[in-house]
Amino acid sequence: VCCMKTLCNGCILAAQRRGMNDICPFCRTDLPTDEASQLAMIQKRVDKGDAVAIYFLGNQYYYGMLGLARDVPRAIELWREAAELGSINSHHHLGHIHYNGDGIEEDKPRGIL
């Protein structure tokens, strides 16, 4: 969560074998221990315009995680912002929820675009 970098399972396993269970294997920052500090770390990345962090925060709103109330319109807003910054995952989620009407009115043509 700290630097929002995706690591392969091999790198994660190597870090765990080295005893790096409580720090990020990529940036070596201490991992947050509670939801409030995790949310603060994510917000810090969002404020810097990090597409991965914006997408991740959108997921938290969509699923109502990290102590956030489920807020589909806010999730869509964040996913659109992340998509504009190049997040393919955000494009996927936006298409999926529009096509299937998950939390919003179904709009198949918009879901296909």
Secondary structure, 3 states (H helix, E strand, C coil): CCCCCCCCHHHHHHHHHCCCCCECCCCCCECCCCHHHHHHHHHHHHHCCCHHHHHHHHHHHHHCCCCCCCCHHHHHHHHHHHHHCCCHHHHHHHHHHHHHCCCCCCCHHHHHC
